[in-house]
Amino acid sequence: MSNAPELVTDPVCGMAVDPTTAAASAEYEGRTYYFCSQTCATSFKATPARYAAGAAT
């Protein structure tokens, strides 16, 4: 049994992110996305459909 956090993928840059310590998050179509930086969050918020379509589930 591991205590390692469950990581998610930043949909903009592909970096693994711990949701509990993510630099930012955004809601889009009922789903929460997490980001490694404010820069990635800003890019996502400008064109969310572009990034959400390729996001891993």
KOLBA-947222 format. One record per residue (C-alpha): residue number from 1; y negated, z negated, x. Coordinates in steps of 0.02 Angstrom, whole numbers. Example, Ala and Ser with C-alpha at 12.3 -4.5 7.8 and 13.67 -1.06 7.14 Angstrom:
% KOLBA-947222
R   nr      c2      c3      c1
R    1     225    -390     615
R    2      53    -357     684
***
This chain:
% KOLBA-947222
R   nr      c2      c3      c1
R    1       0       0       0
R    2    -166      55      73
R    3    -338     -21      51
R    4    -422     141     105
R    5    -552     205     -18
R    6    -511     358    -123
R    7    -618     497     -56
R    8    -692     642    -154
R    9    -760     807     -89
R   10    -946     844     -83
R   11    -952    1008    -181
R   12   -1093    1078     -75
R   13   -1034    1053     104
R   14    -851    1005      81
R   15    -866     837     170
R   16    -755     692     115
R   17    -860     558      30
R   18    -822     381     -25
R   19    -897     370    -201
R   20    -942     187    -176
R   21   -1055     227     -28
R   22   -1109     406     -69
R   23   -1289     451     -28
R   24   -1312     522    -203
R   25   -1222     573    -361
R   26   -1257     689    -507
R   27   -1183     719    -679
R   28   -1141     896    -734
R   29   -1042     946    -887
R   30    -972     772    -909
R   31    -914     751    -730
R   32    -990     649    -589
R   33   -1010     732    -419
R   34   -1041     634    -258
R   35   -1137     691    -104
R   36   -1144     649      80
R   37   -1334     670      84
R   38   -1488     693     -24
R   39   -1498     871      43
R   40   -1329     916     -32
R   41   -1376     829    -196
R   42   -1538     929    -205
R   43   -1445    1092    -175
R   44   -1320    1048    -311
R   45   -1454     999    -437
R   46   -1545    1165    -409
R   47   -1390    1269    -454
R   48   -1250    1155    -514
R   49   -1142    1292    -589
R   50   -1130    1376    -419
R   51   -1055    1221    -338
R   52    -960    1145    -483
R   53    -856    1302    -504
R   54    -783    1281    -329
R   55    -766    1092    -331
R   56    -594    1019    -305
R   57    -532     909    -444
***
